[in-house]
Every structure is written in structure tokens, then in C-alpha cells.
Amino acid sequence: MCTADCNNSQNESSSLHQLQLVSSVSLRKDLSLAITQIFVWPFVYINVLMLFTFYRKQSFRTETRYMLFAHTLLTDVIFLILTDFVVILSYSSVLMPMAFCIPFCMLMETVSICTPLTITAMCVERYVAICMPLRHSAISTTSRTLTAFLIIWIISYIKPFVDVFILVATVSQEYFLEPTFCYYEIMTPEQWHRTMREIMNISFFVIVLLTEFFCYLMIVLAVRTATVDKISAGKGLRTISLHMFQLILCSLEIIYSHIEEVIIELDIHLYQSLRSFNFITFSVIARAVSPLVYGLRDEKFYAALLYYMKCKQNHISSENRGPIIL
């Protein structure tokens, strides 16, 4: 009789302990998800407000650097919304059909590549404006900027398209019917494919970084001459420095994706927490640099932004304040 009572007591204690663990895991997941939303949506709101500001002023829509800035904001908004949706599905332990996840992953990868390419184009534009001021108006035209957008999207789409082509050619049809979490590694199930993707990512990062370093070096050399505006050049150097910092943060996604790949096989709950931290640090914060570089440091854009935030009826301040050349 005593043995039976002891066994019942042990079973009840074990059940209580399991309930406490489940409750603790659930609380941690809810807290992590809430923190993620707190970081994501304010930046989405700020980016959308800046896009609205860009759209409302004709002078912004015809100037290359503002067009490039708006393109960065657009791709960042798309990226943040899509990845946040995927994070919510992951925290909710919702498995989606492979055929549904693949287009999501392709679009996320495309806009993720668009960001560093657009940043590089912004650096080149600053290089032309500072080092070749007489040719800047002829080179940085609206039509050429729109052509640059098309080229950026084509280049960004190549890598996910190649990954899908390889996936279709190497896996069985049953693979596309399996339910899964939406993360890009589902498109590279083979180890050799992942290695090839890693090499492509590193090569892409090196090319972009060298391009930005070249622009930075040329502006530094131009500052030592008497043919450029030193104040404008100094601000251009600070702008490119911030862009290089942003590029490094974005490129760290290459590293943490491999860490997540290992963790997900060991502990799904640890994977979700790690993915949340990486998402906030290397995706959200990395994309928060763009509004800082142009949206808040440029007086003309900042004045217009304040005007629309305060819903004022006059726009004296937004028209009369001159721009700071970044």
C-alpha cells in the first residue's frame, strides 16, 4: 500500500515537473516573440513613413541618392515583414508545405541581396558626386537609376533561382510534399550545395566590400586635393563608413545561418531563441542603419519627415532648409 502511494506521489511530482517545464518553455517563447515584434514593427513603421515622405515630394523622386535610399527602404520593409512572418510560424511550431515555403524563401533571399547591392550603388553615387562633380548630373540621371534598380533585382534573383533549379534537379517529387519550417536551408538539402552557396556568399561579400572600400579610398585621396568640397567629402566618408558597417552586419547572416543549421538538429527550442536573437541583431538592427544614414542625417529629408509626422499644414521648414550633402 505504501509502495503504491509512493509511486502515485512520484508520478504526480513528475507530472507537475513536466507541466512546469512546458509552462517555462511556452513563457520563454512568448517573451522572445514579443521582444521580436517590439523591435520589428517600429522600424517597419519608420521605413513606411519615410517611403511616404519620399513619395510625397517631387524633388526626392527625381534625385538619384533619394531614389536609392527609397529602394533600400522598400526592400528592407519587404524583408522584415516576410522574415517576421516566418519567425511567427516557427515560434508557433507551424509546419508549412514545402511548395509554399520555397517562394517565400526565394523572395526573402532576393530582397536580402538587394540591400547590399543598393548600398553599394549609393556608395558609388557618393563617389561620383564628390570625385566627379562636373559629371555627376550627367551620370546620375533618373533613367539610369531605374535601370540600376532593374539590374540589382536581376542579380539578386540569380542566386535563389539557381538554388531552386538545383533543388528540382536533385531531389524527388516527394520532397516537395513534406511539411517543413520555412528557412532557406530547405532549398539546399545537399552538403555540396550548401558549400557552393557559402562560397558564392563569401565571393559576393568580398566584391561588394572591395567596391565600397575603393569608393572610400578615392574620396580620401580627393580630400587631400583642393578640387573638392572638404566638408562634403568628409560627410561622404562618414556615410560610406556607415554603409560598410551595415554591410558587415548583413554579411554576418552568412555565418549565423550555418550555426542555426547545427542547432536546429539538436534543440528546436534553442534554435528558436537563437534565431530570434540573430534576426534582431543581424537583420533588424542592420537594416536600421539606412534610416540613420539618410533619413535622419539629411536635413532636407528630415524636415519633410517631421512635417508629415506632425501633419502640419505649412511646409516652410521643409522647403527652406537646404540639404546636407552626404
C-alpha positions as CSV (number, residue, x, y, z in Angstrom):
1,M,0.0,0.0,0.0
2,C,2.8,2.4,0.9
3,T,4.6,1.5,-2.3
4,A,1.5,2.3,-4.3
5,D,1.1,5.6,-2.5
6,C,4.8,6.4,-3.1
7,N,4.5,5.6,-6.8
8,N,1.5,7.8,-7.1
9,S,3.3,10.6,-5.3
10,Q,6.3,10.2,-7.6
11,N,4.1,10.2,-10.7
12,E,2.3,13.3,-9.6
13,S,5.6,15.0,-8.9
14,S,6.9,14.0,-12.3
15,S,3.8,15.3,-14.0
16,L,4.0,18.6,-12.1
17,H,7.6,19.0,-13.1
18,Q,6.8,18.4,-16.7
19,L,4.0,20.9,-16.6
20,Q,6.3,23.4,-15.1
21,L,8.9,22.8,-17.9
22,V,6.2,23.1,-20.6
23,S,5.0,26.3,-19.0
24,S,8.5,27.7,-18.8
25,V,9.2,26.9,-22.4
26,S,5.9,28.4,-23.5
27,L,6.6,31.6,-21.5
28,R,10.1,31.9,-22.9
29,K,8.8,31.5,-26.5
30,D,6.1,34.1,-25.9
31,L,8.6,36.5,-24.4
32,S,11.0,36.1,-27.2
33,L,8.3,36.5,-29.8
34,A,7.1,39.7,-28.1
35,I,10.6,41.2,-28.0
36,T,11.0,40.4,-31.7
37,Q,7.8,42.3,-32.5
38,I,8.8,45.2,-30.4
39,F,12.0,45.5,-32.5
40,V,10.5,44.8,-35.9
41,W,7.3,46.9,-36.2
42,P,8.7,50.3,-35.1
43,F,11.3,50.0,-37.8
44,V,8.7,48.9,-40.3
45,Y,6.6,51.9,-39.3
46,I,9.6,54.3,-39.6
47,N,10.5,52.9,-43.0
48,V,7.0,53.1,-44.3
49,L,6.7,56.7,-43.1
50,M,10.0,57.6,-44.9
51,L,8.7,55.9,-48.1
52,F,5.6,58.1,-47.8
53,T,7.7,61.2,-47.3
54,F,9.8,60.2,-50.4
55,Y,6.7,59.7,-52.5
56,R,5.0,63.0,-51.5
57,K,7.9,65.3,-52.5
58,Q,8.7,65.6,-56.2
59,S,12.3,66.7,-55.6
60,F,13.0,63.5,-53.8
61,R,11.6,61.3,-56.7
62,T,14.0,62.9,-59.2
63,E,17.2,62.8,-57.3
64,T,19.4,59.7,-57.5
65,R,20.5,59.4,-53.9
66,Y,16.9,59.7,-52.6
67,M,15.7,57.2,-55.1
68,L,18.4,54.7,-54.0
69,F,17.5,55.4,-50.4
70,A,13.8,54.7,-51.0
71,H,14.7,51.5,-52.8
72,T,16.6,50.4,-49.7
73,L,13.7,51.2,-47.5
74,L,11.3,49.2,-49.7
75,T,13.4,46.1,-49.8
76,D,14.0,46.3,-46.1
77,V,10.3,46.6,-45.4
78,I,9.6,43.5,-47.5
79,F,12.4,41.6,-45.9
80,L,11.3,42.5,-42.3
81,I,7.7,41.6,-42.9
82,L,8.4,38.3,-44.6
83,T,11.0,37.2,-42.1
84,D,8.9,38.2,-39.2
85,F,6.0,36.2,-40.6
86,V,8.4,33.2,-40.9
87,V,9.6,33.8,-37.3
88,I,6.0,33.8,-36.0
89,L,5.3,30.5,-37.8
90,S,8.4,29.0,-36.3
91,Y,7.6,30.0,-32.8
92,S,4.1,28.7,-33.3
93,S,5.6,25.4,-34.5
94,V,3.5,25.6,-37.7
95,L,4.8,23.4,-40.5
96,M,4.1,24.6,-44.0
97,P,4.1,22.7,-47.3
98,M,7.4,22.8,-49.0
99,A,5.8,24.3,-52.1
100,F,4.5,27.2,-50.1
101,C,7.8,27.9,-48.3
102,I,10.0,27.9,-51.4
103,P,8.6,31.1,-53.0
104,F,8.8,32.8,-49.6
105,C,12.4,31.8,-49.2
106,M,13.3,32.9,-52.7
107,L,11.7,36.4,-52.2
108,M,13.4,36.8,-48.8
109,E,16.8,35.8,-50.3
110,T,16.2,38.2,-53.2
111,V,15.4,41.3,-51.1
112,S,18.2,40.3,-48.7
113,I,20.7,40.5,-51.6
114,C,19.1,43.7,-52.9
115,T,20.1,45.6,-49.7
116,P,23.9,45.3,-50.0
117,L,23.8,45.9,-53.8
118,T,21.7,49.1,-53.3
119,I,24.1,50.2,-50.6
120,T,27.0,49.7,-53.0
121,A,25.2,51.8,-55.6
122,M,24.7,54.5,-53.0
123,C,28.5,54.5,-52.3
124,V,29.3,54.7,-56.0
125,E,26.8,57.6,-56.3
126,R,28.6,59.5,-53.5
127,Y,32.0,58.7,-55.1
128,V,30.8,60.2,-58.4
129,A,29.2,63.3,-56.7
130,I,32.4,64.1,-54.7
131,C,35.2,63.0,-57.1
132,M,33.5,63.8,-60.4
133,P,31.1,66.7,-59.5
134,L,31.0,68.1,-63.1
135,R,29.9,64.7,-64.5
136,H,27.5,63.8,-61.6
137,S,24.4,65.3,-63.1
138,A,25.0,63.6,-66.4
139,I,25.8,60.2,-64.8
140,S,23.2,60.2,-62.0
141,T,20.0,60.5,-64.1
142,T,16.5,59.2,-63.2
143,S,16.5,56.8,-66.2
144,R,19.9,55.3,-65.3
145,T,18.8,54.9,-61.7
146,L,15.7,53.0,-62.7
147,T,18.0,50.8,-64.9
148,A,20.2,50.2,-61.9
149,F,17.2,49.0,-60.0
150,L,16.4,46.5,-62.7
151,I,20.0,45.2,-62.7
152,I,20.0,45.0,-58.9
153,W,16.8,42.8,-58.9
154,I,18.1,40.6,-61.8
155,I,21.4,40.0,-60.0
156,S,19.6,39.4,-56.7
157,Y,17.3,36.9,-58.2
158,I,20.0,34.8,-59.9
159,K,21.2,33.0,-56.8
160,P,17.8,31.8,-55.4
161,F,16.8,30.8,-59.0
162,V,20.0,28.7,-59.3
163,D,19.3,27.1,-55.9
164,V,15.7,26.2,-56.9
165,F,16.9,24.8,-60.3
166,I,19.5,22.6,-58.5
167,L,16.9,21.6,-55.9
168,V,14.4,20.5,-58.6
169,A,17.1,18.5,-60.4
170,T,18.5,16.7,-57.3
171,V,15.5,15.8,-55.1
172,S,12.5,13.6,-55.5
173,Q,9.0,14.9,-56.0
174,E,8.0,13.6,-52.6
175,Y,10.4,16.1,-51.1
176,F,8.1,19.0,-52.2
177,L,5.2,17.4,-50.4
178,E,6.8,17.3,-47.0
179,P,5.7,19.8,-44.3
180,T,8.6,21.9,-43.0
181,F,9.6,25.1,-41.2
182,C,10.3,28.0,-43.6
183,Y,14.0,28.6,-43.6
184,Y,16.3,28.8,-46.6
185,E,18.2,25.7,-45.8
186,I,15.3,23.6,-47.1
187,M,16.4,24.7,-50.6
188,T,19.9,23.3,-50.1
189,P,19.5,19.8,-48.6
190,E,22.7,18.5,-50.1
191,Q,26.0,19.3,-48.4
192,W,27.8,20.1,-51.6
193,H,25.0,22.6,-52.5
194,R,25.4,24.3,-49.1
195,T,29.2,24.6,-49.6
196,M,28.7,26.1,-53.1
197,R,26.2,28.6,-51.7
198,E,28.7,29.5,-48.9
199,I,31.4,30.1,-51.5
200,M,29.1,32.3,-53.6
201,N,28.1,34.3,-50.5
202,I,31.7,34.9,-49.5
203,S,32.6,35.9,-53.0
204,F,29.7,38.3,-53.2
205,F,30.6,39.9,-49.9
206,V,34.2,40.4,-50.9
207,I,33.3,42.0,-54.2
208,V,30.8,44.4,-52.6
209,L,33.2,45.2,-49.8
210,L,36.1,45.9,-52.2
211,T,33.8,48.2,-54.2
212,E,32.9,50.2,-51.2
213,F,36.5,50.3,-50.0
214,F,37.5,51.6,-53.4
215,C,35.0,54.4,-53.2
216,Y,36.1,55.2,-49.6
217,L,39.8,55.3,-50.7
218,M,39.1,57.5,-53.7
219,I,37.2,60.0,-51.6
220,V,40.1,60.0,-49.0
221,L,42.5,60.8,-51.8
222,A,40.2,63.5,-53.2
223,V,40.0,65.2,-49.8
224,R,43.8,65.8,-49.9
225,T,43.4,67.9,-53.1
226,A,42.0,71.4,-53.4
227,T,39.5,70.4,-56.1
228,V,36.7,69.1,-53.9
229,D,34.5,70.5,-51.1
230,K,36.2,69.1,-48.0
231,I,33.0,69.4,-45.9
232,S,31.0,67.5,-48.5
233,A,33.8,64.9,-48.8
234,G,34.0,64.4,-45.0
235,K,30.3,63.7,-44.8
236,G,30.6,61.4,-47.8
237,L,33.3,59.4,-45.9
238,R,31.2,59.1,-42.8
239,T,28.3,57.9,-45.0
240,I,30.3,55.2,-46.7
241,S,31.8,54.2,-43.3
242,L,28.2,53.6,-42.0
243,H,27.4,51.7,-45.2
244,M,30.4,49.4,-44.7
245,F,29.3,48.8,-41.1
246,Q,25.8,48.0,-42.3
247,L,27.3,45.6,-45.0
248,I,29.3,43.8,-42.4
249,L,26.2,43.3,-40.2
250,C,24.2,42.0,-43.2
251,S,27.0,39.7,-44.2
252,L,27.1,38.0,-40.8
253,E,23.9,36.4,-41.9
254,I,26.1,34.0,-43.8
255,I,27.8,32.8,-40.6
256,Y,24.8,32.5,-38.3
257,S,22.8,30.5,-40.8
258,H,25.3,27.7,-40.5
259,I,25.1,27.9,-36.7
260,E,21.4,27.7,-36.9
261,E,21.6,24.7,-39.2
262,V,23.5,22.8,-36.5
263,I,21.3,23.9,-33.6
264,I,18.0,23.0,-35.2
265,E,19.1,19.4,-35.3
266,L,19.9,19.4,-31.6
267,D,17.2,21.5,-29.9
268,I,14.3,23.2,-31.7
269,H,13.6,25.5,-28.7
270,L,17.2,26.7,-28.5
271,Y,17.1,27.2,-32.3
272,Q,14.0,29.4,-32.0
273,S,15.7,31.5,-29.3
274,L,18.9,31.8,-31.3
275,R,17.0,32.6,-34.5
276,S,15.2,35.4,-32.7
277,F,18.5,36.9,-31.4
278,N,20.1,36.6,-34.8
279,F,17.1,38.1,-36.5
280,I,17.0,41.1,-34.2
281,T,20.8,41.7,-34.2
282,F,21.8,41.0,-37.8
283,S,18.6,41.6,-39.7
284,V,16.5,44.3,-37.9
285,I,19.4,46.4,-36.5
286,A,21.5,46.0,-39.7
287,R,18.6,47.5,-41.7
288,A,18.0,50.2,-39.1
289,V,21.3,51.8,-40.3
290,S,19.8,53.1,-43.6
291,P,17.2,55.4,-42.0
292,L,20.0,56.8,-39.8
293,V,22.4,57.4,-42.7
294,Y,19.9,59.3,-45.0
295,G,16.6,59.7,-43.3
296,L,17.9,61.5,-40.1
297,R,21.2,62.9,-41.2
298,D,19.9,64.7,-44.3
299,E,18.3,68.0,-43.2
300,K,16.0,68.3,-46.2
301,F,14.6,64.8,-45.8
302,Y,14.5,65.1,-42.0
303,A,12.5,68.3,-42.2
304,A,10.0,66.8,-44.7
305,L,9.7,63.7,-42.4
306,L,8.9,65.9,-39.4
307,Y,6.3,67.8,-41.4
308,Y,4.4,64.6,-42.3
309,M,4.8,63.1,-38.8
310,K,3.3,66.3,-37.3
311,C,0.7,66.6,-40.0
312,K,1.3,70.3,-40.4
313,Q,-0.5,72.5,-42.9
314,N,2.5,74.6,-43.9
315,H,5.8,73.4,-45.2
316,I,8.1,76.4,-44.8
317,S,10.7,74.5,-42.9
318,S,10.7,71.6,-45.3
319,E,11.2,73.8,-48.3
320,N,13.6,76.4,-47.0
321,R,16.1,74.3,-45.2
322,G,18.9,73.3,-47.5
323,P,20.1,69.7,-47.8
324,I,23.2,68.4,-46.3
325,I,25.2,66.6,-49.0
326,L,26.1,63.2,-47.5
